[in-house]
Amino acid sequence: MESNRPLQLNRRQFLLRSTITAGGIIATNLVSKSQVFAQAPAIITSDKMRPAIPYGVASGDISKDSIVIWSRSDRPAKMIVEYSTSESFRNVQRVVGPNALQNSDFTARLYLKNLPPDQQLFYRVIFQDLDYKSTYSAPVKGTFRTPPKSGRDVFFVWGGDTAGQGWGINPDFGGMKIYETMRQLHPDFFIHSGDNIYADGPIQSEVTLDDGTIWKNITTPEKSKVAETLTEYRGNYIYNLLDDNIKRFNAEVPILAQWDDHETTNNWYPGEFLLNDERYTVKDVNLLAKRARQAFLEYLPIGYETNALDKAKIYRSFKHGSLLDIFMLDERTYRGPNTPNRQPVPSKETEMLGRTQIQWLKRQLLSSKATWKVIASDMPLGLIIRDGSTDFEAWANGDGPALGRELEIADLLRFIKNKNIQNVVWLTADVHYAAAHYYDPAKAQFTDFKPFWEFVAGPLNSGTFGPNQLENTFGPQLVFQSLPPGTKANRPPSEGLQFFGGVKIDGNTKVMTVTLRNLVGKIVYSVDLPPEK
């Protein structure tokens, strides 16, 4: 039965219909040399009537012949991606993606699959209005290079710790310009080793520096307090996307992202209650972590099937040709509580990765055919990181035999040795300085493992801290660190003590060259690692 009620229009619908009936229709083909809009020319009345893409585009989870494309609309809209081997978008391919809806904060992602190897591809994201299907956003472009099958050098960068300790976007400083430094190196991809945001670190408009000058931050309401609501967690990611350096970087460099603690709150673990932190009205960390996880998966280009957000795993692996496999760990979701960490036998309390993730990692390492196996860990193995006066945040608990969480690492290292898995390198961040550590069983308390390297990089526009103390359980030898002992804590980005790492694998010799670089890209340490034979 037909309703007799008058048609209710929202303001945007009323304005658009009024403009159309007034004869204000402009039909245009938004994308030249494309079939996308040939049968449905766009109705453009004003920019306000079109979907907008306020935070740019990003790509991520690049592996073999696939990649994830991410973007965000400013309203309900359908995501469309076009891509081509030509920057002028000749012979364009079109993929219609999901709807960007309010329940995902208007973010959307889609997979591009069956991509040609070793090819620079150009893409553009367009959003189609769901109410007026002939109305489209202006396109926003990005680019990436697919992995080679063999023969080409591979180069990538890594780091962690973005916008922490109150150091946000300072336009006078040039914003988060370490991202521009990394972009100009044209890496194949970027590993973000955790602390993508500091949900527990409010950013104020001004910070007085030691010399009396003022560091000025862009601020937003969501970044002016600790994050507790889903909106506030989302707002932390949006804050970073206000930076032009990050938006340019995201459009050109695929991201492999993992999380650490500050995506939720400092040093968190499942089951924790924030009984002594008066900044929080929500005390249940499990509830905070659920909201934090949703925002993390919404705002980073991480692959998961539509409507499978609750099942999406943060630990995952990626293949980059014959030279490299990358294994991204999740050291938050499955850990036991932070304790004095001296338990003599394994238990739920001593877990860091958890049984399921450890078994997954062992299978992945054992089946890998790549020359190099990079384990991306959001926390270092041998550096002592405390949580209060008695508890420990990471694996290390001080000199001596393997105890507590160290039992998990001992088991993994023994497995790598027994199965003779070659060329395993660990990359990490977390401690806000750069370092190179060589783990030597001849100098260790636990000796049943093959020697290996661990490299630390960061921070990326956060406070500089450190250096931390190394323990002797697994025999780490300090080869390099970017800070002298006694460095004053929380140095601002303006002092230049910001660091990222670079890894190049030679396509012919298969030698891995690891560099640690500062804010302007200067190499402060470099080492060549020949592959095992």
C-alpha positions in Angstrom: 0.0 0.0 0.0 1.4 3.4 -0.9 2.1 5.8 1.9 0.3 9.2 2.0 3.0 10.7 4.3 5.0 13.6 2.7 8.5 12.7 1.5 11.1 13.7 4.2 14.4 15.1 2.8 17.6 15.8 4.7 19.3 19.1 4.0 21.8 17.7 1.5 19.1 15.9 -0.5 17.0 19.0 -0.5 19.9 21.2 -1.8 20.8 18.7 -4.5 17.3 18.2 -5.8 16.7 22.0 -5.7 19.8 22.5 -7.8 18.8 19.8 -10.3 15.3 21.2 -10.8 16.8 24.7 -11.2 18.7 23.5 -14.2 22.1 23.4 -12.4 23.3 20.1 -13.8 26.9 19.8 -14.9 27.6 16.4 -16.6 31.3 15.5 -16.6 33.4 12.4 -17.1 35.6 12.6 -14.0 38.2 10.1 -15.2 39.5 10.6 -18.7 40.1 7.5 -21.0 38.1 5.4 -18.6 34.9 3.4 -19.0 33.9 3.8 -15.3 31.6 6.8 -15.8 30.9 6.6 -19.5 27.3 5.5 -18.9 26.7 7.5 -15.8 28.1 11.0 -16.0 28.5 12.7 -12.7 26.1 15.4 -11.4 28.4 18.1 -10.0 26.6 21.0 -8.3 29.2 22.0 -5.8 32.0 20.4 -3.9 29.8 20.2 -0.8 27.5 17.9 -2.7 30.2 15.4 -3.6 31.8 12.8 -1.3 35.2 14.0 -0.1 38.3 12.0 0.8 39.8 14.1 3.6 42.6 11.8 4.7 44.0 10.6 1.5 44.7 7.0 0.5 47.0 4.2 1.7 48.1 0.8 0.6 49.3 -2.1 2.7 49.7 -5.8 3.4 51.5 -6.2 0.1 52.4 -9.8 -0.7 53.2 -11.7 -3.9 50.5 -10.5 -6.3 48.1 -8.6 -4.0 47.7 -5.5 -1.9 45.1 -3.7 0.2 43.9 -0.2 -0.7 42.5 1.9 2.1 40.7 5.3 2.2 37.9 7.1 4.0 35.0 9.0 2.7 33.2 11.9 4.6 29.8 10.3 4.2 28.2 7.0 3.2 29.6 6.1 -0.2 30.9 3.2 -2.3 34.6 2.7 -2.7 35.9 2.3 -6.3 39.5 1.8 -7.2 41.0 2.1 -10.7 44.6 1.1 -11.4 47.0 0.9 -14.3 50.6 0.4 -15.2 50.5 3.9 -16.7 50.6 7.1 -14.7 48.2 8.5 -17.3 45.8 5.6 -16.5 45.7 4.1 -20.0 44.2 0.6 -20.1 42.7 1.1 -16.6 41.4 -1.7 -14.5 38.4 -1.0 -12.3 37.4 -2.7 -9.0 34.2 -1.9 -7.2 34.7 -2.1 -3.5 32.6 -2.1 -0.3 30.4 0.7 1.0 32.0 3.1 3.5 29.4 3.3 6.3 29.0 4.9 9.6 29.7 1.7 11.5 33.3 1.7 10.1 33.6 5.5 10.5 33.3 5.7 6.7 36.6 3.9 6.2 36.8 1.2 3.5 39.4 -1.1 2.0 39.6 -3.6 -0.8 42.1 -6.1 -2.2 43.7 -5.8 -5.6 44.6 -9.3 -6.6 46.4 -11.1 -9.5 48.8 -8.1 -10.0 51.8 -8.4 -12.4 55.2 -8.9 -10.7 57.8 -6.2 -10.4 55.6 -3.5 -11.8 55.0 0.1 -10.7 51.3 0.5 -10.5 49.2 3.7 -10.2 45.8 3.7 -8.6 43.1 6.2 -7.8 40.3 6.0 -5.2 36.9 7.4 -6.0 33.8 7.3 -3.7 30.3 7.1 -5.2 27.5 8.7 -3.3 25.0 6.1 -2.1 22.0 8.4 -2.4 22.9 9.9 -5.8 24.8 7.3 -7.7 25.8 9.7 -10.5 27.7 11.8 -7.9 31.3 11.0 -7.3 34.2 12.3 -5.3 37.3 13.7 -7.0 39.8 10.9 -7.4 42.8 10.7 -5.0 45.9 8.9 -6.4 48.5 6.6 -5.1 51.2 4.3 -6.3 53.2 1.2 -5.3 55.6 -1.4 -6.8 54.7 -5.1 -6.8 57.2 -7.6 -5.5 59.6 -9.1 -7.9 59.8 -12.9 -8.5 63.6 -12.7 -8.5 66.6 -10.7 -9.7 65.8 -7.2 -8.3 67.1 -5.5 -5.2 64.5 -5.2 -2.4 64.6 -2.1 -0.2 62.3 -1.3 2.8 62.2 0.9 5.9 61.0 0.3 9.4 60.4 2.2 12.6 57.9 2.8 15.3 56.5 5.3 17.9 54.5 8.1 16.2 53.2 11.2 17.9 54.1 10.2 21.4 54.9 12.1 24.7 53.1 15.2 23.5 55.1 15.8 20.3 52.5 16.2 17.6 52.1 18.0 14.3 54.1 21.2 14.5 53.7 23.2 11.3 56.6 25.5 12.2 58.9 22.4 12.4 57.5 21.0 9.1 55.2 18.5 10.6 56.2 14.8 11.0 59.0 15.2 8.5 60.8 12.0 9.2 58.0 10.4 7.0 59.0 12.7 4.2 62.7 11.6 4.7 61.6 8.0 4.4 59.4 8.6 1.4 62.3 10.2 -0.6 64.2 7.0 -0.3 61.4 5.3 -2.4 61.2 2.1 -0.3 59.2 -0.9 -1.6 57.3 -0.9 1.7 57.4 0.2 5.3 57.1 -1.9 8.5 55.5 0.1 11.3 56.7 -1.7 14.4 54.0 -0.5 16.7 52.8 2.5 18.7 51.2 3.9 15.5 49.4 6.3 17.9 49.6 7.3 21.6 46.0 6.9 22.7 47.2 7.5 26.3 49.2 10.6 25.4 47.2 13.8 25.1 48.7 16.5 22.8 48.5 20.1 24.1 48.8 23.2 21.9 52.1 24.3 23.3 55.2 22.7 25.0 58.0 24.8 26.4 61.4 23.5 25.4 64.5 23.5 27.5 65.8 26.7 25.8 62.5 28.5 26.5 61.2 28.4 23.0 57.7 27.0 22.3 56.9 23.8 20.4 53.4 24.4 18.9 51.1 21.5 18.1 48.0 21.2 16.0 45.4 19.9 18.4 42.0 18.2 18.2 39.4 17.4 20.9 40.1 13.7 20.6 43.8 14.2 21.1 43.3 16.5 24.1 42.6 13.6 26.6 43.3 9.9 26.9 41.3 7.8 24.5 38.4 5.8 26.1 35.6 5.9 23.5 35.7 4.4 20.0 35.4 7.9 18.7 38.5 9.0 20.6 40.5 6.0 19.4 39.5 6.8 15.9 40.4 10.4 16.5 44.0 9.5 17.3 44.5 7.9 13.8 42.7 10.9 12.2 45.1 13.2 14.0 48.1 11.6 12.3 46.4 11.8 9.0 46.2 15.6 9.3 49.9 15.6 8.6 50.8 16.2 4.9 54.1 14.2 5.3 52.2 11.1 6.4 49.5 11.5 3.7 52.2 11.7 1.0 54.0 8.8 2.5 50.9 6.7 2.7 50.1 7.3 -1.0 53.4 6.0 -2.2 54.7 3.4 0.3 52.7 0.2 1.3 52.5 -0.3 5.0 52.8 -3.5 7.1 51.5 -2.4 10.5 51.5 -4.1 13.9 50.5 -2.8 17.2 52.1 -2.4 20.6 50.8 -0.9 23.9 50.1 2.7 23.1 47.4 1.9 20.5 45.4 1.1 23.7 47.2 2.4 26.8 50.7 2.2 28.3 52.0 -1.3 29.1 48.6 -2.9 28.9 47.8 -6.6 29.1 44.5 -8.6 28.9 42.5 -8.5 32.1 44.2 -5.4 33.5 42.2 -2.8 35.4 43.4 0.8 35.6 42.6 1.3 39.2 45.3 3.9 39.9 45.1 6.1 36.8 42.7 8.9 37.5 42.7 10.0 33.9 40.4 7.1 33.0 36.8 6.7 33.8 36.8 3.4 31.9 38.9 1.1 34.0 38.5 -2.2 32.2 41.4 -2.5 29.8 39.7 -5.4 27.9 37.0 -2.9 26.9 39.5 -0.3 26.0 41.5 -2.8 23.9 38.3 -3.9 22.0 37.7 -0.3 21.0 41.4 0.3 20.3 41.6 -2.8 18.1 38.6 -1.8 16.0 40.1 1.6 15.4 43.5 0.1 14.5 41.9 -2.2 11.9 39.6 0.5 10.5 42.3 3.1 10.0 45.3 1.1 8.7 45.5 -0.8 5.4 45.2 -4.2 6.9 43.6 -7.0 5.0 40.6 -8.9 6.3 37.4 -10.0 4.7 34.4 -7.7 4.9 32.4 -8.1 8.2 35.2 -10.2 9.7 36.8 -7.5 11.8 36.3 -9.5 15.1 38.2 -12.4 13.6 41.0 -10.4 11.9 44.5 -11.4 13.2 47.1 -8.8 13.8 49.9 -11.4 13.4 50.3 -12.4 9.8 53.0 -13.0 7.2 54.0 -11.6 3.7 56.1 -12.9 0.8 58.2 -10.4 -1.1 59.7 -12.4 -4.0 62.3 -15.1 -3.5 64.5 -13.0 -1.3 62.3 -12.1 1.7 59.5 -13.3 3.9 58.2 -11.1 6.7 56.5 -12.3 9.9 54.5 -9.7 11.8 53.9 -10.6 15.5 51.2 -9.6 17.9 52.7 -9.3 21.4 49.7 -7.8 23.1 46.5 -9.9 22.4 47.7 -13.2 23.9 50.2 -12.2 26.6 49.9 -13.0 30.3 50.0 -10.2 32.9 53.1 -8.1 33.6 54.9 -9.7 36.6 58.4 -10.0 38.1 58.8 -12.5 35.2 60.9 -15.1 37.1 58.7 -18.2 36.7 60.8 -21.3 36.3 58.3 -23.2 34.1 56.0 -22.1 31.2 52.4 -21.3 32.0 49.6 -19.0 30.8 51.3 -16.3 33.0 54.5 -16.5 31.1 53.0 -16.3 27.6 53.8 -13.4 25.3 52.8 -14.6 21.9 50.7 -17.5 23.1 50.8 -21.2 22.0 48.7 -20.7 18.9 50.8 -17.8 17.5 54.1 -19.6 18.4 53.0 -22.7 16.5 52.0 -20.5 13.6 55.4 -18.8 13.5 57.2 -22.1 13.7 55.2 -23.5 10.7 55.8 -20.3 8.8 59.5 -20.3 9.4 59.8 -23.9 8.6 58.0 -23.7 5.3 59.6 -20.4 4.1 61.7 -20.8 0.9 62.9 -17.2 1.0 66.5 -16.4 1.5 65.8 -14.0 4.4 63.2 -14.3 7.1 62.5 -11.1 8.9 60.6 -11.3 12.2 58.9 -8.0 13.0 58.6 -7.8 16.8 57.1 -4.8 18.4 59.3 -5.3 21.5 63.1 -6.0 21.7 64.2 -9.4 23.0 67.2 -8.5 25.3 66.5 -5.0 26.4 65.1 -4.6 29.9 61.8 -2.7 29.8 60.2 -2.3 33.2 56.6 -1.8 34.2 56.8 -0.1 37.6 59.3 -1.0 40.2 58.9 -4.8 40.3 57.3 -6.0 37.0 58.6 -6.3 33.4 56.9 -5.2 30.2 58.8 -7.2 27.6 60.7 -10.6 27.6 63.8 -9.6 29.5 63.9 -9.8 33.3 67.7 -9.2 34.0 70.8 -11.4 33.9 70.6 -15.1 34.4 69.0 -18.2 32.9 65.8 -18.1 30.8 62.8 -17.6 33.1 59.3 -16.2 32.8 58.5 -15.0 29.3 62.1 -15.8 28.2 61.1 -19.4 28.2 58.9 -18.7 25.1 61.8 -17.1 23.2 64.2 -19.9 24.3 61.8 -22.5 22.9 61.5 -20.6 19.6 65.3 -20.0 19.3 66.0 -23.7 20.0 63.5 -24.7 17.2 65.2 -22.4 14.7 68.5 -24.0 15.5 67.3 -27.6 15.5 65.5 -27.1 12.1 68.5 -25.2 10.8 66.3 -22.3 9.6 68.7 -19.8 8.0 69.0 -16.1 7.8 66.5 -15.0 10.5 66.7 -11.3 11.4 64.7 -9.5 14.1 63.4 -5.9 13.6 61.9 -3.9 16.4 61.2 -0.5 17.9 59.5 0.5 21.2 62.4 2.0 23.1 62.7 5.3 21.2 66.3 5.1 20.0 68.2 3.1 17.4 70.5 0.1 18.1 72.2 -3.0 16.6 72.5 -6.1 18.8 74.3 -9.3 17.9 73.0 -12.3 19.9 75.9 -14.7 20.6 75.3 -18.1 22.2 79.0 -18.2 23.3 78.3 -15.3 25.6 74.8 -16.3 26.7 73.3 -18.0 29.8 70.9 -19.9 27.5 73.1 -21.3 24.7 71.0 -23.6 22.5 70.4 -21.3 19.6 72.1 -20.0 16.4 73.6 -16.5 16.4 71.3 -13.8 15.1 71.0 -10.0 14.7 68.3 -7.7 16.1 68.0 -4.1 15.0 66.0 -1.4 16.8 64.7 1.9 15.2 62.6 4.8 16.3 61.1 7.1 17.3 59.1 8.6 14.4 58.1 12.0 15.7 57.9 11.1 19.4 60.1 11.8 22.5 63.6 10.2 22.4 64.5 8.0 25.4 67.2 5.5 26.4 69.4 3.8 26.1 68.1 0.7 27.9 70.1 -2.0 29.7 70.8 -5.3 27.9 70.6 -8.6 29.9 72.9 -11.6 29.2 70.3 -14.4 29.0 70.6 -14.7 25.2 74.0 -13.1 24.9 73.2 -9.8 23.1 76.3 -7.8 22.3 75.8 -4.1 21.9 77.3 -3.2 18.4 75.7 0.2 18.1 73.3 2.6 19.9 72.3 6.0 18.8 72.4 7.7 22.2 75.1 7.9 24.9 74.2 6.7 28.4 72.7 9.5 30.5 70.9 11.2 27.7 68.1 13.3 29.1 64.7 11.7 28.7 62.0 12.8 26.3 64.0 14.8 23.8 61.8 16.6 21.3 61.9 15.9 17.5 63.5 19.3 17.0 66.7 18.0 18.5 67.0 15.6 15.6 67.2 12.4 17.6 64.7 10.6 15.5 65.7 7.3 13.8 64.4 4.8 11.3 66.0 1.7 9.7 66.5 0.6 6.2 67.0 -2.9 4.7 68.4 -3.6 1.3 68.8 -7.1 -0.1 71.0 -7.3 -3.2 69.2 -9.2 -5.9 72.4 -10.8 -7.2 74.6 -11.5 -4.1 71.6 -11.8 -1.6 73.6 -9.8 0.9 71.4 -7.9 3.4 72.6 -4.4 4.2 70.9 -2.9 7.3 71.2 0.8 7.9 70.1 3.0 10.8 69.3 6.6 9.8 68.5 9.9 11.5 65.8 12.5 10.9 67.4 13.8 7.7 68.3 10.4 6.4 72.0 10.3 7.3 73.3 6.8 7.9 74.5 6.5 11.5 75.2 2.8 11.3 75.5 0.2 8.5 76.3 -3.5 8.4 76.4 -6.1 5.5 75.0 -9.5 6.4 76.0 -12.3 3.9 73.4 -15.1 3.7 74.2 -18.4 5.3 75.2 -21.2 3.0 
